Amino acid sequence: MQTPEEFLESNGFVSSKLDRSALTDAFLKEMEAGLEGRESSLAMIPAYLSPYGEVEKDTPVTVLDAGGTNLRGAVIAIKSDGTFEIARKEREEMPGFSKEVDNDTFYKTFAAHCIRLEKHAASKAIGFCFSYPAEAAPDGDNRLICWTKEIKAPGVVGQWVGKEFRKYLPSQPSRLVLLNDTVATLLAGKATEKEVRYSSYIGFILGTGTNVAYLEKNANIKKLKGAGDGFMIVNAESGGFDKIEQSAFDKAMDAKLSQPGFHKFEKMISGGYLGSVGLEIYKAAAQAGFFSREAAAAVAALQSLENMDFDNFCAQKEGPRPNPLDAVFASGADRAMARRLGIPVFERAAILTAIHLAAFILKTGGGTDPASPVCVNVDGSTYYKTRAIDFQGMVKRELDAMLAPRNISYAITGVDDAPMVGAAVAALLKG
């Protein structure tokens, strides 16, 4: 009988044998194609924002953050000393997550937050972090290209969200800036920069989904005519990268989703999908005879698996609720086998995360002076809260192995509530 590792590899699931160099090169080629307007799995969307503008300080501004499963609102001030102050926090489920909603319901949900918050803001602008694939415009609007993260509001697809949203606001904002959460995360990293002078900037999200935004020379964005000199943030929509082979388990999971074949890379590393990949591994392993008869029957009956439960089980840690896998794998032998099969899911995600970041760090052209590293501002629960392995440590070890031979320096930073802070920065940028 095969070992668990042989079983995984025979189904195309590999981690240590991933070709780091080849995948990094594939990312770079897709970036170039996307910037030139050629066919690419990376959208490479110009954000029409730069981290080098002057930010109005000590001025509370209304902020919305639509990302993943949650919609948040707050009033945020960027302080003169590089800190920030968040007040009036609000949170509810993202409209369209649990059930399909029409446009009226969608926009009214957002407007209700602004109506409550604007009375506490000194600025009449609104920063709107909109964490879905969208085409940006120079005036700060975004046109939704498609939904990710299983949001169901089909009528909004193709709309200029800012233009439609304004119709639901009784008090018109002086400025309404929509930006991707990764763009906002990049801006948050720049806004809180203190002692170190960074040579370039990256915003990275790894939570329910994943994406990267980075700073690019305008001259390199060849599909954008007349961009002039200087630099611009590019939203790569990197979860769409498809120059990577899926395992049989990834394909089985993907086929059951509402958008099969879409955002393949995101489904291999982000928290919205890791539990589902793990379940497919367990189901296939049960059929292959890796578990006892009782455990195999319990696995077959399991309809879904949340990443939080999968992660806590593999980490042998308690969570906030009873873990369904504790009952499925009741015997010590079954539990040990399940962990041996499950932990590689997180290891592969960490290695692919490092490859992902290495490619964009290289693309910035920065980091050649150790005194001026590339700032990689990271946000997201999968990156910070994974317990099954030392996720952050593994990403750093992999990055060092790939970048140290090239003498490229980077610094991973974190800002609490980065997407919201970055949205405030975007609203307060003077231009």
N, C-alpha and C positions, 0 to 999 in steps of 0.2 A: 504493500500500500504506500502511496505517496506520503511524504511529510506535509504538514500544513504549508510550508514555504514552497514546496514543489507544486502543490495544488494551486496556490495563488498564481505562481508563475506560469503554469500550464494554461491558465485562463487569462493570461495577458496582464496580470496585476504585478507590477514590479516597482520597486522603490530604489534600492541600492544600485541596481543596474541601469537606472535612467541615465541617458547620455546628456550630461549637463551642458557640455559645450555645444552640441548639436541643437538642443532646444533653445539655448540662449541665442544662437545664430538665427534660428527660425523666428524667434520673437523679433529680433532686430530687422529681419527682412520684411516681416509683416508690418512693422512700424513704418519703414520706408515706403512700402507700397501704399499704405493708408494715407501718409502725408502727401504723397504725389497724386492721390485720387485714383490709383489703380485698385483692382480687386484685392481685397484683404479681409481677413477675419477680425482685424482691429479697426474700429471706426475712426479713431484718431480725430476727434472732434475739437476744433479750435474753440476755446472758451471765451475769447475776447477779453481776458482778464490777465493782469500781471501782478506779481507780488511786490513790485517796485513802486507802486503809487503811494501817495500820502493818505493816511487814515485819520479821519476825524476822531479825536480822542475824548474820553469822558462824556460821551453822548449816548445815552440809552436808546437802543433801536429795536424794533419788533423783528423777531426771527421765527421762521417756520422750518421744520425739518421733516420732510417726508421720505422715510427710508425703511426698507424692509417691511416689518409687520406693524410698525408704530408711526404715528404722526405726533410730533412734539411742537410746542410753542414756547417762547420765552421772550424776555426783554434783556438785552445784553449790552454792556458798555465795555469798550476796550480802553483800558486805563493808560495813562501817560508813562507809567513805569513798566509797561509790557505785560502786566497782568490783565485779567478780565473779571467782570462781575456779572453773574447770571441771576436774574430774578424772575418771579412769576412763572415758574415752570408749569407746563401743562402737558398731558399725554393722553392719547387714546389710540385705539386700533386704527390702522391705516384703512380708509374707506376702500372697499373692493377686495380686501384680503379674505374675509370669511365668506362673503357672498358678492355676487355681481351687483354693481351700482350704476345708476344712470349719471349723466353729466351734472344734472342739477344737484343731486345728493352729494356728488363728489366735491364740487366747488363750494357748496354751502358749508360743508364740514370745515374746510380751510378758512373760509371767511369768518366763521364764528370765532375762531381763535384770534384773528386779527382785530375783530371788533372789541373783544375783551381786553386785548393787550395794548392797543394803541394809546389808550388813555394814560398808560404808565411810561410811554416812550417820549423822549425829547425830540428825536428825529422823526420826520414823517416818512422816511424811507422804510422799505421792507426787504429783508434778506430772506430768500426762499431757497433752502437747500432741497433740491429735487433729484432724488438718487436713482434715476432710471435713464436708459439710453435716450438722449435728446439732442437735437441740433440746436446749437446756440446761435444767437444773433447779436450784433454789436450793441443793440439797445438794451440788452440784458434779458431778453425773452428766451424761452426754450420751446422748441416744437418736439413733442413726444414722438419718438420713432417706434417704440414698442414697449410693452410691459415686461418686466422680469419679476422674480420673487413671487410669482403666482398671483399678482394683482389682477383683478377682474373689473375693469372699467373701460370696455372696448370703445365707447364713444369718444374718449379723450385722445385716443391714438390719432396722430396726425395733426392735432390742434396745437396752436401757439398757446401754451398754458397760461402765461402771464396775461396775454390779451383777454382770454376768456375769464380768468380769475378777477380781473379788474371790474368786470360787469357785476360782480357779487359784492363789491366793497362800497358801502355808502360814502365813505371818506376816501378819496383817491390819494394814494401815496405819491410823494414827490419823486420817488424812484423805487422801482420794483426790479430786483435782480434775482434771477433764477440761476442756480449753479448746481452742478453735480456734487455729491458728497465728497468725492475724492479731490475735486478742485477746492472745495471748502477746507478739507483737511490740510491740503498744501498751504493754503492761505493762513490757516491757524498756526502752522509751524513757523512760517515767516513772521507772523505778528508777534509771537512770543520769543523771537530770537533775541538773545542777550549777549553773553560773553563771546560766543563763537561767531565768526563771519563765514557763513556757508557759501560754497561755490555754486550750488544749484539746489533745487528743491523738488521733492516728490511727495505726493499724498497717496497713501495706501490704505485701502479698506479690506479687512478680512473678518467678516462677521457672517450674517445670513448669506450674503453674496460677496463678491470681490471685484476690485477695480483699482486702476492706477491712474493718477494724473501726474504730469511732470512738466518741467519748464523747457521749452523748445525755442530755438532761434526762429524768428519770423521768416527769415530767408529759406529755411528748410521746409516750411509748410507750403509746398509748391502748388497745392490745389487751391490755396487762398491767394488770389491775385491782389496785388497792391497792398500787402500787409505792412510794408515799410520796414524800417529798422527795428531793433529791439527784440524783446522776448515775449512769448505768450504761453499761457498754460494750455496744455492739450489734454483732453479727457480721452484716454485710450480705449475705454470700454474693453479692458483687457480680459475680462471673463469670457469674451467671445473667441479667444484664441483657439484655433482648431487644428493646428499642425502638431497634434499629439495623439497617439493611439490610445483609445479607450480599452479598458479590460471588458471581459464578458459581463462582469458585475455592473460596471458603469453603464453599459448598453442596456442591460435588463432594467436597471433603475430608470434610466433616461426614457425608455419606451413607455413608461407608465405616467409620465408627466404631461402637462398640458401643452408644452412646447418641446417635444422631443427633437434632439439634434441641435438645439439652440444653446449657446453659451456652454460648450462642452467643458472648457477649462474651469469655469466657475463651479461646475458640478463635481469636479475632482478635488477641490481644495476648500470649499466654503461650508460653513456650518449648516446651511439650509439643506444640505444633501449628504453629508458624511454618514449620518445615521442610516439613511436609506441605502447607501452603498454597503454599509456593514450588514444590513438585513439581507441583501442579496447574497453576500458572501456566506452568511449563516445558512440560508436556505439551500444554496448549492452544496455547501459542506455537509449539511444534514443528509441530503440525497446521496452524497458520496461516501457516507458511512463514518464521518468523523465524530459523531455524537452518539450517545446512548439512544435506545428506541424511544424512551420517554422524552428526552430533550428534542429529538428529531420531530416528534409529533407536535410538541409545543412550539417549535420554530415554524413548522408548517402552518400553524394556526395564527401566528403573529402577523397582523395586517400592516403595521407600521412601526417605525422605530425613530424616536426623536434623538437628535445628536446629543443633547444633554444626558439622556439616559445611557446611550452608547458610550459616551466619554466617561461618565462616572463609573460605569461597570468595568471598563477596561482599566481605569485608574484604581479600582477597588476603593472608591470613595462614596460616601453617602451624599445624596442629593436632597432637594427640598420636598421630594415626594417618593413614594415607593417605586423602586426600579423594576419594570416588568421583566428584565433579563434575569433578575435574581430568582424568579419563579421558573423561568424557562430553563435555566442551567442550574438545577438544584444540587447536583453532585459536584464534588471537588474536581473530578476529572473533566467533566463537561465545562465547568467554569474556567479551568486552566486552558483547555483547548479553545474555548471561545475568545479568551483574551489573546491567545497566540495568533488567532486568525484576525482579530479586530485591531490590535495595535498597529499593524502595518498600514491601515487606512490613514491614521494620523501621521505616521512617519512619511508616507508618500506626500501627504498634503504639505508637510513642512519642507520637504526637499523641493517640491514644485513651487512653493512660495518663494524660496531662496532663488531659484532659477528666474522666476518672474521678476523679482526685485533686481537681481544682477543685470538683467537685460536693460531695464530702464535706467539704472544707475549709469551704466556704460553709455546709454543714449544721450544722457544730459551733457556728456563731455566734461563734467566736473570731477572733483575728487583727486586731481593729480598732485595737489599740494596737501600733505597731511594736516596742515594748519587750517585748511579750508575744505572740509569734507562735504559730501553731498548730504543734505538733510533729508532723511526719510521719516516723515511724520506718519505714524501708524495709528489707526483706529479700528476697533472691531473686537467683538467678544471671542471669536475663534482664535485670533492671534494671542489675546491676553489671558483667556480663561480656560483654554484646553488643559485638561488634567492628566490625560492618559500618558502623555510624554512631556518632556521639557521642550515644549514647542518653540518658545523664543530662543532657547539655547541652541536647538538644532538648526533653526534658521540662520542664526549668527555663525555657527561653525561652517555651514555650507557656503554662506556668503563669503566668509573669510577665505575659504579654500578656492573659491572662484575668482575673487577680486585681488587678493594679496599678491599673486604672481604678476598681476598687471599694475601693481602699485597704485591702486585706486582706493581712496579712503571714503568712508561713509559714516554717518552717525544716525542711529535709530532713536527717534524722540517720540514722546507721547503727550497729547494735550487733552485734558478732560473735556468731554463734549465737543470734540474738534469740529464736527460738521456744523454745529450751531455757531461756534465761535467764528469759523471761517465765513459763514453766511453773514454774520454781523460785519466782518471786515469788508466783504464785497459791497454791502449796502453803504458803508461809511467811506469807501474809497473816493477820494477827490479826483476828478478827471476833467 
